[in-house]
Amino acid sequence: MKKIVLSIVALTASTLVMADAVNAGACTGCHGADWSKPALGKSKNVSAMSKADIATALKGYKAGTYGGPMKGLMAGQVAKYSDAELDAFAQTIGK
């Protein structure tokens, strides 16, 4: 039981570290502190998206397979992050 608890704690800590790796300040500057602002009046309301949809969008921006008018801007924002970092970050902001 002790090993299971320690494993869960380690996994949670590593997820938080990866989520901290993404600069949320850069995101909230356009999307708002509560994620409800359409960035530059063109993006989706991130606060209404699921965690899975956010992860898909972030990784799609990185791969160049997702996005509308903000595709070029967002590609530059997420390019430096790994897919694991983007997944972890999505878990902190989605519903």
C-alpha contacts under 8 A as a table, 3 or more apart, distances in Angstrom:
res1	aa1	res2	aa2	distance
1	M	4	I	5.13
1	M	5	V	6.33
2	K	5	V	5.20
2	K	6	L	6.15
3	K	6	L	5.07
3	K	7	S	6.02
4	I	7	S	5.05
4	I	8	I	6.23
5	V	8	I	5.14
5	V	9	V	6.21
6	L	9	V	5.07
6	L	10	A	6.09
7	S	10	A	5.09
7	S	11	L	6.09
8	I	11	L	5.12
8	I	12	T	6.08
9	V	12	T	5.17
9	V	13	A	6.09
10	A	13	A	5.11
10	A	14	S	6.13
11	L	14	S	5.18
11	L	15	T	6.16
12	T	15	T	5.13
12	T	16	L	6.25
13	A	16	L	5.12
13	A	17	V	6.19
14	S	17	V	5.00
14	S	18	M	6.19
15	T	18	M	5.13
15	T	19	A	6.11
15	T	88	A	5.81
16	L	19	A	4.96
16	L	20	D	6.05
16	L	88	A	7.41
17	V	20	D	5.07
17	V	21	A	6.36
18	M	21	A	5.01
18	M	22	V	7.22
18	M	84	A	7.54
18	M	85	E	5.09
18	M	88	A	6.13
18	M	89	F	7.21
19	A	22	V	5.73
19	A	85	E	6.05
19	A	86	L	7.52
19	A	88	A	5.10
19	A	89	F	4.37
19	A	92	T	7.20
20	D	23	N	7.02
20	D	24	A	7.93
20	D	89	F	7.57
21	A	85	E	6.93
22	V	81	Y	7.12
22	V	85	E	6.88
22	V	86	L	7.38
22	V	89	F	6.64
23	N	26	A	5.73
23	N	27	C	7.13
24	A	27	C	4.98
24	A	28	T	6.14
25	G	28	T	5.18
25	G	29	G	6.11
26	A	29	G	5.43
26	A	30	C	7.39
27	C	30	C	5.83
27	C	31	H	5.94
27	C	32	G	7.68
28	T	31	H	4.75
28	T	32	G	4.49
28	T	33	A	5.03
28	T	34	D	7.66
28	T	35	W	6.62
29	G	32	G	5.88
29	G	33	A	7.50
30	C	37	K	7.30
30	C	38	P	7.61
30	C	39	A	4.80
30	C	40	L	6.74
31	H	34	D	7.70
31	H	35	W	4.98
31	H	36	S	6.38
31	H	37	K	4.76
31	H	38	P	5.89
31	H	39	A	4.99
31	H	45	N	7.81
31	H	46	V	7.36
32	G	35	W	4.89
32	G	36	S	6.16
32	G	37	K	5.26
33	A	36	S	7.84
34	D	37	K	7.81
34	D	47	S	7.01
35	W	45	N	6.85
35	W	46	V	5.38
35	W	47	S	4.95
35	W	93	I	7.81
36	S	45	N	5.15
36	S	46	V	6.01
36	S	47	S	5.11
36	S	48	A	7.49
37	K	41	G	7.78
37	K	45	N	6.02
37	K	46	V	7.71
38	P	41	G	4.92
38	P	42	K	5.88
38	P	43	S	4.76
38	P	44	K	5.59
38	P	45	N	5.27
38	P	46	V	7.68
39	A	42	K	5.82
39	A	43	S	5.15
39	A	44	K	7.66
40	L	43	S	7.09
42	K	69	P	7.05
42	K	70	M	7.29
43	S	69	P	7.98
43	S	70	M	6.99
45	N	48	A	5.63
45	N	49	M	7.04
46	V	49	M	5.21
46	V	54	I	7.36
46	V	94	G	7.39
47	S	93	I	7.30
47	S	94	G	6.43
47	S	95	K	7.18
48	A	94	G	7.69
48	A	95	K	7.21
49	M	53	D	6.00
49	M	54	I	6.35
49	M	94	G	6.03
49	M	95	K	6.52
50	S	53	D	5.09
50	S	54	I	6.24
50	S	94	G	4.94
50	S	95	K	4.81
51	K	54	I	5.18
51	K	55	A	6.20
51	K	90	A	5.35
51	K	91	Q	5.50
51	K	92	T	7.99
51	K	93	I	6.95
51	K	94	G	4.00
51	K	95	K	5.68
52	A	55	A	5.12
52	A	56	T	6.09
52	A	90	A	7.37
52	A	94	G	7.70
53	D	56	T	5.06
53	D	57	A	6.05
54	I	57	A	5.04
54	I	58	L	6.08
54	I	90	A	5.63
54	I	94	G	6.63
55	A	58	L	5.21
55	A	59	K	6.11
55	A	86	L	6.22
55	A	87	D	5.19
55	A	89	F	7.91
55	A	90	A	5.24
55	A	91	Q	8.00
56	T	59	K	5.32
56	T	60	G	5.82
57	A	60	G	4.91
57	A	61	Y	6.04
57	A	66	Y	6.21
57	A	67	G	7.47
58	L	61	Y	5.20
58	L	62	K	6.38
58	L	78	V	6.79
58	L	86	L	6.48
59	K	62	K	5.00
59	K	63	A	6.19
59	K	78	V	7.82
59	K	83	D	6.27
59	K	86	L	6.84
60	G	63	A	4.99
60	G	64	G	5.80
60	G	65	T	4.89
60	G	66	Y	4.53
60	G	67	G	7.55
61	Y	64	G	5.01
61	Y	65	T	6.22
61	Y	66	Y	5.11
61	Y	67	G	6.36
61	Y	71	K	6.21
61	Y	74	M	6.07
61	Y	75	A	4.88
61	Y	78	V	7.12
62	K	65	T	7.79
62	K	74	M	7.74
62	K	75	A	5.03
62	K	76	G	7.73
62	K	78	V	5.70
62	K	79	A	5.30
63	A	66	Y	7.64
63	A	75	A	7.77
64	G	67	G	7.86
64	G	71	K	7.46
64	G	75	A	6.87
66	Y	71	K	6.88
67	G	70	M	6.31
67	G	71	K	4.58
68	G	71	K	5.41
69	P	72	G	7.60
70	M	73	L	5.39
70	M	74	M	6.00
71	K	74	M	5.30
71	K	75	A	6.01
72	G	75	A	5.23
72	G	76	G	6.70
73	L	76	G	5.58
73	L	77	Q	6.64
74	M	77	Q	4.89
74	M	78	V	6.33
75	A	78	V	5.53
75	A	79	A	5.83
76	G	79	A	5.38
76	G	80	K	7.93
77	Q	80	K	7.43
78	V	81	Y	5.62
78	V	86	L	7.91
79	A	82	S	7.98
81	Y	85	E	6.01
81	Y	86	L	6.55
82	S	85	E	5.14
82	S	86	L	6.35
83	D	86	L	5.04
83	D	87	D	6.08
84	A	87	D	5.04
84	A	88	A	6.12
85	E	88	A	5.12
85	E	89	F	6.06
86	L	89	F	5.03
86	L	90	A	6.11
87	D	90	A	5.17
87	D	91	Q	6.51
88	A	91	Q	5.22
88	A	92	T	6.95
89	F	92	T	5.32
89	F	93	I	6.93
90	A	93	I	5.44
90	A	94	G	5.85
91	Q	94	G	5.88
